Amino acid sequence: MPNAPQLEPDRDRQPGDADARRVMIDPAGPMLVEGPVEIALPGGGTARSERFMVALCTCHRSADFPWCDTSHRRRPCRREKKGSAE
C-alpha cells in the first residue's frame, strides 16, 4: 500500500516489534489470531501462547479468558430465540 508507513530494516525496529499477524473475526465466535501471541491483559498482566493459531474470547463468557473455551455456543443468539415458538 503506497500510503502505509514502512519500517527501514534495523533502524526503525524496536525491541518487541514482531512481524504482522493475520487476525480473522467471526461475528458469532472468537477472534482467531495466527500465533505465537502475547496478549496484554486489562489488569497489566500478560497471557502468552506458542500455538500456531489461537482463539481469543470476544463474548467474555470464557472461564479461561482471554482464550476462547466455546462458552459462546451454550447460549443461542438472540435472533434464534425470537424465531422459535413452542
C-alpha positions as CSV (number, residue, x, y, z in Angstrom):
1,M,0.0,0.0,0.0
2,P,1.6,3.2,-1.0
3,N,0.4,5.3,1.9
4,A,1.3,2.8,4.6
5,P,4.4,3.6,6.7
6,Q,7.3,1.3,6.0
7,L,9.9,0.3,8.5
8,E,13.5,0.6,7.4
9,P,15.4,-2.6,8.5
10,D,17.1,-2.3,11.8
11,R,16.9,1.5,12.0
12,D,13.2,1.8,13.0
13,R,12.8,-1.6,14.5
14,Q,12.2,-1.6,18.3
15,P,12.6,-4.4,20.8
16,G,9.3,-6.3,20.9
17,D,8.3,-5.5,17.3
18,A,7.1,-8.5,15.5
19,D,6.0,-9.5,12.0
20,A,2.4,-8.9,11.1
21,R,-0.1,-11.4,12.3
22,R,-3.3,-12.5,10.5
23,V,-6.5,-11.9,12.5
24,M,-9.8,-13.4,11.5
25,I,-13.0,-12.1,13.1
26,D,-16.1,-14.3,13.3
27,P,-19.1,-12.3,14.5
28,A,-20.7,-15.4,16.1
29,G,-17.5,-16.7,17.7
30,P,-13.9,-16.0,18.7
31,M,-11.2,-13.9,17.1
32,L,-8.7,-16.2,15.5
33,V,-5.1,-14.9,15.5
34,E,-2.1,-16.6,14.0
35,G,0.4,-17.4,16.8
36,P,2.5,-17.3,18.7
37,V,0.9,-14.4,20.5
38,E,1.3,-12.4,23.7
39,I,-1.8,-10.7,25.0
40,A,-1.7,-7.6,27.2
41,L,-4.5,-8.0,29.8
42,P,-6.5,-5.1,31.2
43,G,-5.0,-5.7,34.7
44,G,-1.5,-5.2,33.5
45,G,-0.5,-8.9,33.2
46,T,0.2,-10.8,30.0
47,A,-1.0,-14.1,28.6
48,R,1.2,-16.0,26.1
49,S,0.5,-18.9,23.7
50,E,3.0,-20.6,21.4
51,R,0.3,-22.3,19.3
52,F,0.1,-21.7,15.6
53,M,-3.5,-20.4,15.9
54,V,-5.2,-19.1,19.0
55,A,-8.9,-18.3,19.6
56,L,-9.5,-15.2,21.6
57,C,-12.7,-14.8,23.5
58,T,-14.9,-11.8,22.4
59,C,-18.0,-12.7,24.4
60,H,-16.3,-12.6,27.9
61,R,-18.1,-15.8,28.9
62,S,-14.9,-17.9,28.8
63,A,-13.7,-19.4,32.1
64,D,-10.2,-19.3,30.5
65,F,-10.3,-15.7,29.3
66,P,-8.7,-14.3,27.2
67,W,-8.7,-17.7,25.5
68,C,-12.0,-19.0,24.0
69,D,-13.4,-22.1,25.6
70,T,-16.5,-22.2,23.3
71,S,-18.8,-20.8,26.0
72,H,-20.4,-18.7,23.3
73,R,-22.0,-21.9,21.9
74,R,-24.0,-22.6,25.1
75,R,-26.5,-19.8,24.6
76,P,-28.4,-19.3,21.4
77,C,-28.1,-16.0,19.8
78,R,-31.0,-13.5,20.2
79,R,-32.1,-13.9,16.6
80,E,-32.6,-17.7,17.1
81,K,-34.6,-17.2,20.4
82,K,-37.1,-14.8,18.7
83,G,-37.7,-17.1,15.7
84,S,-38.5,-20.2,17.8
85,A,-42.1,-20.6,19.0
86,E,-43.3,-23.5,21.1
